[in-house]
Amino acid sequence: MNIPRTPLFALAALVAIGPACATKKFVRQTVDPTNQKVSELDKRAADNSKAIESLDDSTKQNISRVDEKIQGVDARATEADRKAGEGITKANQASEKAEGARTLAENSMTKAGQLEKTFEKAFENLDNYRLDTSKSIYFAFNKSGLDPAAKQDLDALAQSLGSHKRFVLEVQGFTDTTGAADYNYSLSEKRATTVVRYLTLQHKVPAYRLHTIGLGKDVPAEGTTPREARKMSRRVEVRVFVPAGNPVTSAQSR
């Protein structure tokens, strides 16, 4: 019996093609989804890796900032230590100065005590002293400095003191009636101090022989006119006292 060839070939072809189609279907249904999941996992892993790298960079930056802050704190701490050291040094210096000042004060008190004893001994018979001479030293308005004429008068007065073994100088400062009382008291004291300083430094008159007082405008001088009275009031009166038994060596002058 003769079977037609065409159907046989068709059957053979179907048999041969069948397994191939099944394999492709298996791949589409099983392998492809798996590969897709693997790809997604790879992508996630890559994303996680980038995130980790980004986190590492951020961490490094944070650590760097923390290091900078620590360095800044260390620098400020070092500066604070330096300033503290300077403060301790200054405190020690201040303490040394205070100690020196205390020593000077004690020495001054000792000298003052010695001077007071000398002064008391020199003037224990002050009631037996008499006025020998006086001299008025004049000043410009609102000034306490000595002009050449005033220095000449003081030079002459100092020379006359050489004839006395013992003497006492009373130095009284005055002002005119212009201005406030407190200011004039201060100005009159400055004028008296200027005279004392000149006699002490230029003529070696012992300080314990000098009495000073500022009377301001309390005792104005007299003059033929108000202007002359003001001029005569701007003065320092130096009065020389000597023991009563000493002969008169110079006439009084105003």
Wavefront OBJ file of the C-alpha trace (Angstrom):
o trace
v 0.000 0.000 0.000
v 1.361 3.308 -0.995
v 1.138 6.149 1.580
v 1.392 9.627 0.194
v 4.804 11.182 0.965
v 3.604 14.673 1.698
v 1.694 13.890 4.884
v 4.628 11.855 6.195
v 6.971 14.737 5.720
v 4.519 17.005 7.443
v 4.299 14.700 10.414
v 8.033 14.400 10.625
v 8.322 18.132 10.521
v 5.816 18.513 13.322
v 7.706 15.979 15.411
v 10.948 17.792 14.809
v 9.544 21.304 15.406
v 7.637 20.350 18.569
v 10.593 20.151 20.991
v 12.056 23.435 19.734
v 8.828 25.301 20.381
v 8.582 23.796 23.829
v 12.116 24.952 24.654
v 11.445 28.533 23.587
v 8.257 28.602 25.606
v 10.177 27.332 28.637
v 12.731 30.045 28.164
v 10.069 32.706 27.877
v 8.193 31.498 30.930
v 11.059 30.596 33.267
v 14.477 31.809 32.228
v 13.574 35.330 31.067
v 11.815 36.326 34.302
v 14.749 34.960 36.282
v 17.187 36.937 34.204
v 15.031 40.043 34.712
v 15.065 39.557 38.475
v 18.805 39.022 38.397
v 19.162 42.281 36.462
v 16.981 44.099 38.974
v 19.087 42.684 41.802
v 22.231 43.809 40.040
v 20.751 47.280 39.600
v 19.764 47.414 43.256
v 23.229 46.268 44.249
v 24.771 48.980 42.096
v 22.408 51.589 43.580
v 23.261 50.400 47.090
v 26.929 50.590 46.263
v 26.554 54.184 45.059
v 24.519 55.022 48.175
v 27.243 53.507 50.335
v 29.892 55.500 48.479
v 27.816 58.671 48.899
v 27.416 57.863 52.584
v 31.157 57.341 52.879
v 31.809 60.734 51.249
v 29.321 62.430 53.583
v 30.858 60.659 56.561
v 34.314 61.764 55.487
v 33.095 65.342 55.118
v 31.487 65.216 58.547
v 34.654 63.791 60.038
v 36.663 66.525 58.331
v 34.369 69.206 59.757
v 34.597 67.635 63.189
v 38.405 67.594 62.898
v 38.378 71.278 61.932
v 36.170 72.101 64.904
v 38.430 70.110 67.205
v 41.444 71.953 65.851
v 39.625 75.258 66.411
v 38.787 74.265 69.974
v 42.401 73.237 70.541
v 43.588 76.572 69.163
v 41.189 78.505 71.410
v 42.207 76.385 74.372
v 45.866 77.093 73.639
v 45.134 80.831 73.365
v 43.163 80.685 76.607
v 46.103 78.978 78.290
v 48.433 81.658 76.951
v 46.191 84.473 78.178
v 45.805 82.744 81.512
v 49.589 82.547 81.755
v 49.853 86.245 80.928
v 47.194 87.000 83.522
v 49.123 85.068 86.154
v 52.306 86.908 85.182
v 50.564 90.282 85.397
v 49.017 89.321 88.715
v 52.456 88.391 90.035
v 53.857 91.678 88.757
v 50.986 93.582 90.362
v 51.636 91.744 93.593
v 55.318 92.657 93.403
v 54.418 96.302 92.719
v 51.976 96.290 95.618
v 54.642 94.857 97.850
v 57.071 97.503 96.616
v 54.496 100.220 97.233
v 53.903 98.896 100.731
v 57.634 98.945 101.396
v 57.883 102.509 100.080
v 54.926 103.519 102.214
v 56.549 102.018 105.285
v 59.804 103.785 104.470
v 57.915 107.041 103.929
v 56.166 106.632 107.262
v 59.505 106.000 108.934
v 61.021 109.080 107.293
v 57.912 111.092 108.143
v 58.276 110.068 111.762
v 61.923 111.070 111.741
v 61.048 114.369 110.047
v 58.312 115.017 112.590
v 60.763 114.527 115.427
v 63.239 116.856 113.749
v 60.477 119.365 113.112
v 59.273 119.243 116.690
v 62.813 119.745 117.941
v 63.402 122.661 115.576
v 60.188 124.474 116.569
v 59.853 123.544 120.202
v 60.510 127.216 121.030
v 58.498 128.660 118.149
v 56.908 131.197 120.438
v 60.348 132.725 120.822
v 60.645 133.320 117.039
v 59.985 136.706 115.483
v 59.270 137.898 111.957
v 62.530 138.975 110.357
v 61.493 139.753 106.777
v 58.823 139.006 104.198
v 58.634 139.038 100.445
v 55.694 138.948 98.030
v 56.087 136.960 94.808
v 53.576 137.860 92.093
v 51.974 135.656 89.443
v 50.174 136.171 86.152
v 46.424 135.654 85.923
v 45.458 132.002 86.442
v 49.141 130.931 86.449
v 51.320 129.193 89.003
v 54.679 129.402 87.230
v 57.532 131.707 88.209
v 58.592 134.464 85.817
v 62.185 135.848 85.791
v 61.318 138.698 88.166
v 59.839 136.259 90.706
v 62.936 134.038 90.504
v 65.198 137.045 91.129
v 63.185 137.970 94.215
v 63.436 134.419 95.543
v 67.177 134.306 94.816
v 67.695 137.469 96.865
v 65.543 136.091 99.681
v 67.454 132.803 99.732
v 70.797 134.648 99.952
v 69.599 136.556 102.992
v 68.890 133.271 104.773
v 72.595 132.513 104.893
v 73.069 134.905 107.815
v 70.703 132.868 110.023
v 71.647 129.645 111.743
v 68.005 128.859 112.434
v 64.965 130.108 110.616
v 61.439 129.140 109.580
v 59.688 130.079 106.326
v 55.950 130.566 106.146
v 54.744 130.379 102.530
v 51.183 131.562 101.932
v 49.518 131.422 98.516
v 46.723 133.767 97.380
v 44.560 134.554 94.341
v 42.412 137.448 93.200
v 38.651 137.394 93.722
v 37.855 136.059 90.244
v 36.434 132.549 89.980
v 35.092 129.852 92.301
v 36.453 129.488 95.819
v 37.457 125.807 95.454
v 39.379 126.503 92.274
v 41.192 129.437 93.880
v 42.173 127.360 96.903
v 43.777 124.832 94.570
v 45.513 127.535 92.524
v 46.869 129.276 95.624
v 48.283 125.972 96.884
v 49.976 125.390 93.523
v 51.579 128.835 93.713
v 52.872 128.200 97.230
v 54.191 124.779 96.198
v 55.992 126.323 93.216
v 57.832 128.743 95.513
v 58.765 125.976 97.953
v 60.011 123.759 95.139
v 62.210 126.556 93.782
v 63.750 127.327 97.173
v 64.292 123.641 97.903
v 65.805 122.652 94.565
v 67.679 125.817 93.610
v 68.838 126.989 97.043
v 68.812 123.792 99.117
v 66.485 125.201 101.755
v 65.573 122.247 104.031
v 61.970 121.140 103.562
v 61.340 120.952 107.312
v 61.908 124.723 107.546
v 59.030 125.464 105.171
v 55.331 125.798 106.002
v 52.868 126.112 103.104
v 49.183 126.978 102.935
v 46.796 128.094 100.178
v 44.281 130.745 101.224
v 42.671 131.326 97.848
v 40.788 134.606 97.560
v 40.049 134.872 101.281
v 42.655 137.595 101.903
v 42.711 139.944 98.891
v 45.371 142.631 98.658
v 44.601 146.321 98.644
v 45.242 148.595 95.687
v 44.449 152.071 94.439
v 42.197 150.573 91.750
v 40.279 147.279 91.472
v 42.615 146.182 88.675
v 45.709 146.890 90.764
v 44.130 145.121 93.744
v 43.544 142.004 91.644
v 47.135 142.107 90.377
v 48.554 142.484 93.918
v 46.312 139.637 95.138
v 47.834 137.088 92.734
v 50.789 136.437 95.028
v 52.713 134.238 97.400
v 53.934 135.780 100.636
v 57.166 134.333 102.047
v 57.654 135.269 105.690
v 60.984 134.521 107.395
v 60.972 133.869 111.149
v 64.171 133.732 113.220
v 64.881 133.301 116.945
v 63.907 136.376 118.938
v 67.465 136.906 120.157
v 68.845 137.266 116.592
v 69.527 140.808 115.403
v 67.450 142.188 112.572
v 69.292 141.589 109.298
v 66.926 143.130 106.772
v 63.986 145.443 106.622
v 60.497 144.109 106.109
v 59.165 144.481 102.598
v 55.840 143.713 100.985
l 1 2 3 4 5 6 7 8 9 10 11 12 13 14 15 16 17 18 19 20 21 22 23 24 25 26 27 28 29 30 31 32 33 34 35 36 37 38 39 40 41 42 43 44 45 46 47 48 49 50 51 52 53 54 55 56 57 58 59 60 61 62 63 64 65 66 67 68 69 70 71 72 73 74 75 76 77 78 79 80 81 82 83 84 85 86 87 88 89 90 91 92 93 94 95 96 97 98 99 100 101 102 103 104 105 106 107 108 109 110 111 112 113 114 115 116 117 118 119 120 121 122 123 124 125 126 127 128 129 130 131 132 133 134 135 136 137 138 139 140 141 142 143 144 145 146 147 148 149 150 151 152 153 154 155 156 157 158 159 160 161 162 163 164 165 166 167 168 169 170 171 172 173 174 175 176 177 178 179 180 181 182 183 184 185 186 187 188 189 190 191 192 193 194 195 196 197 198 199 200 201 202 203 204 205 206 207 208 209 210 211 212 213 214 215 216 217 218 219 220 221 222 223 224 225 226 227 228 229 230 231 232 233 234 235 236 237 238 239 240 241 242 243 244 245 246 247 248 249 250 251 252 253 254
